[in-house]
């Protein structure tokens, strides 16, 4: 084989390969609209509004389980009423992320004992990464939980940050807090005004 046909064959192969790569990228890369749609679908699938939790508490609904991921000491001092504790911290200053077997086993048992219920984790605050790290750990073991879109600090100390202004005077955070080793039971409120809108645009 002479040199010219050989070089031509190589050149054609390079061009075809490059065109294939471009075509694959073009057809496999999501568009900006696809990315936006995926973002909102994920947000709605994963994140849970604190208003929807308050509404379920006020109505006495029990189709969810809140999981407080803070240390046992912090949980026992105060926690969101009804929440159980699966600590991702040994104490307030020491993480327990390396205790994978205990954490995964605890969540697996919780899910088995609460079939069909949404399991919703929360940690210290909105920017806290604990729930996200534990959620990622659980996914690696085939366990999928949701995330409360505020943390303990916002629930307890910044009540007016996320509740509607007309509720500030009538709704007391103390009604939604428990202390001790037990989860506590939310009080049913027949006159509750939280999230009156039903359907897709409700809480």
WOKAGI-V448889 format. One line per field, one symbol per residue. ss: DSSP state (H for helix, E for strand, C for the rest). phi: phi as a letter, one per 20 degrees, with the letter a starting at -180 (. if undefined). A space follows every 50 residues. Layout:
ss->???
phi->???
This chain:
ss->CCHHHHHHHHHHHHHHHHHHHHHHHHHHCCCHHHHHHHHHHHHHHHEECH HHHHHHHHHCCCCEEEEECCCHHHHHHCEECCCEECCCEEECCEECCCCH HHHHHHHHHHHHHCCCCEEEEECCCCCCCHHHHHHHHHHCCCCCCEEECC CHHHHHHCHHHHCCHHHCCCCCHHHHEECCCCCCCCCCCCCCCCCCCCHH HCC
phi->.fffffffffffffffffffffffffedfffgffffffgfffgffdedff fffgffffemfcebceceefffffgffabfgnfedcfdcfbgdcfcgfeg gffffffffgffecfnefecebcfagegegffffgfgfgfdmdccecfec dggffedcgffdefgfegeeddggfdcccnfefncfefcfefdflffdnf def
